[in-house]
Amino acid sequence: MENIKISIIMTIYNVHDYLEKSIESIINQNNSNFNLIMVDDCSTDGSSELAQKYADKYDFIQLIKHSENRGVSAARNTGMDNVETELITFVDSDDWVEENYVDYFLKQFQDNDVDMVTCGFTIENGLGKSKPKSTKEISEIIDREEMIKRITKISDIVMGYTWNKVYKMSIIQENNLRFSTDLNLMEDQVFNVEYSNNAQEFYISSIPLYHYVNRKDSITKKFAVDNVKDVGLAKLKVYQLTKKTTEN
């Protein structure tokens, strides 16, 4: 894949205190073959106004605003609807990336005939301390069955996140893949399993290029009955998808 570009989709909802660092880390990439699509899901804390300033300043940044709050899955789907590049990834608006994040992914797609590329990540505790997910150097190409195992593991360098992975838009479009809007948790794992069902080979690496900020006020930290329901529904969907893969 020569002269390819990545669309980075960033969904935004009330993350004003984190947003500037996140956007700046993308702007400062050492490879400029990307664009940034931000989708604001009706923020009320000034996040939308801050994002607009960046969109006005840089021609490779696009800001889309929802007219009503629809949730992270709908916002990601809106972002995908506006992608015109061969590759896409997702960066959470309270996280940040290393300056060679884009360059790494483009190089792996150019050097390897694969359908997805992953990177490692570092967990930030919000107090200035960080810890790489893995200190073991891993770099290999794996098949579909192994990838799904790694996506659904409780702890792994791959896991079910979208932000440490880059996808081919052709696979997403040909199979009409979408994020489940009936889930508030684990919707990314379901998407990854469904994508993997329609892909062949995957490049995985433990190189920590993504910084996940472990916020105390994030939705995954808040216990609620609805969260239990979402986890159960997500696991059911994952089971059905993996059962389909086994049968095939």
N, C-alpha and C positions, 0 to 999 in steps of 0.2 A: 504494500500500500504506500504509494508515493504521494507527496504533497497533500497529506491528509490534515484535517483540522478536528479539534474537539470542541463541542459545545458543553460548557459547564452550566448546569442548572442549579440555581440557588433559590430555595423557597424562604420567604421572610415572614415572620410573625412576632412582633414585640421582642426584638433582640438588639435594641439600640446600643446597649453598652458593649456588645460583642461585634457588631456588624462592621465597623470601620476596619478592625484588624483582619477580619475575614476577607473583605473585599481587597484591601491593600495587599494581602498575601497572594491574591490571584493576579492583580495588576503587575506585581513585581516578578512575574515568571520570566525565566531566562529564554523561553521559547514562546514566541508570540503567535503561534498557529492555533489560536483558540478564540472563542468569544464567550461572553458571560450573559446568560439569560436569567434575570432575577424576576421572581414572581412574588409580589406582596399580597398576602392573604388578609387584607384589611387590618394592618397594624394600627395601634392607637397610641404608641409611645414615641413617635417621631422617626421610626425606622424607615417608613416609606419616603419621607422627605429627605433623609440622609441618602438613601439609595438613588433618589432622583438626581441629586447633585452629581453623583458619579456617572449616571446615565447621560446627563447633559454634557459632561466633560469628556467622555471617552466614546468614540464611535463603535467600539467593539463590545459595548455594554448596552443591553436592552432591558428596560423595566416594564413589566406587565402588571397591572393592578386588577385584582378581583373586585367586583362590585359588592360582594358579600363574603363573609368568612366561610370557607368550604373545606378546610383541613389540608394537611400536608400532602395526602395522596392526590387530591384534586389539583393542588398547586403543581405538583410534579408532572401530572398529566398535561396541564396547561403548558408547562415548559417544553415537554416533548412535542407538543403540537406545533411549536414554533422553531424546531430544530431544522437546519438546512445543511448540517455537516455530516460526515460519515460516521463520526464517533460521538458518544455523549458520556458524561459522568455527572455526579451530583455532589455538591459541597454544602454541608449544613452551615447556616448563616452565623452560628456561634463558634464554629471551628476555624482552623486555618491550615495552610499547606506550605510545604517547603518550596523554594524557588525553582527546583527542578522537577516538580510534580508533573507538569504537562509534558516536559521533554522526555521524561522516563516512559510515560505511556505511549507517546508517539513512536519512540525508538523500538519499543517491544512489538508494536503492531507492524512496524516496518521490517523487523528482523525475524518475526515468527508468524507462521500461518495459523493463527488462533482466533477464537471468537470473543474472548474476554481476557483482559489483563487486570491483575490485582497488585496492590502494593501493601506493605505493612503499615502500622500506625502506632502512634504514641498517645497514651492516655494522660491528659492534663487534669490535675485535681482542682484547678482554680486558685491554688495558693502558691503558684510558682514552681510546683514540683511536677515532674513528669516521669513516666515509665513506659518504655517500649513494650508492645504487646509480646514480642519475642526477641530474645537475644541470640537465637540460633539463626544462622544464615541459611535461608531456603530460597531456591530458585529452580523451578522445574515446570514442565508441561504435563498436565494431567488430563484424564478423560472425564466424560460426563458423570459417570457413577461416582468417581472420587470427588469431583467438585461438589456434587449435591451433598455428599457426606460432610464435607468441610463447611458448607454453607449452614448446615443444620446442627453442627456441633455447638455445645454450650460455650466452649472456649477454643479458639483457633486463630490463625493469622488471617483467615479468609472471612468466616462467619457470614451472617445474613445482611450486613450493611450494604448500602449502595455507594457510599462515599469513598471506598477504597477500591473501586472497580470502574473500568471503562468498558462500554458496550458498543456493539455495532448497531447503528440505526436500521440497517437493512433487516436484521433479524427481528427487531422490535416491530417494524412496520409490516413485514411479511406475515407475522403471526399475531398482529393486532394486540400486542402486549400493553397492559395498563396496570396502574397501581389500584388496588382495591380500596374504593372510597368508603366501604363499610367497616374498615379497620382503622383504629388509631394507634395500634401497636403491631409490630411484626409484619407490617405491610411490605417492608423491604425484603424480608426473607421470602415471603410468598412470591414476590416479583422475581427474585433471583433464582428460585427453584424453577419457575415457569420459563424464564429465559434459558436456563441451563438445559431444560428439556428440549429446547429447539436449537442447541449449539452442539459443537463436537469436541473442540479442544480448548484448553484454558491455560494461560501462563500465570503462575502464582509466585509471589516473592514476599520476603519478610522485610524488605527495605522500608524503614519507617518514614514515609513522606507525608503522611496525613496526621494532623494533631486533633484528636478528639477531646473537647473540653467537657469534662464530667460535671455538669451543673446540678446543683441541689434542687433547683426549681424546674427541671425538665419534666416533660410529661411521663417519662419512663420511671421517674422517682416517686410519682404520686400514685398511691394505692387507691383503687376504686373498684367497685363491682364491675363496672363497664370494662376495666382493664382485664379482669379475669375472663370475661366473656370474649374479648378480642383475642386474647392469647389462645383460648380454646378453639375459636373459629379459625385462627391462623394455622394452628397445628393441624386441624382437620383438613384445611386446604393443602397444606404441605404434604400430609399423608396421602391424599388423593392424587396429587401430582407425582409423588415418588412411586406410588403404586402403579401409575400409568407407565412411568419410565421402566419399571421392572418388567411389566407385562410386555412392553415393546422390545 
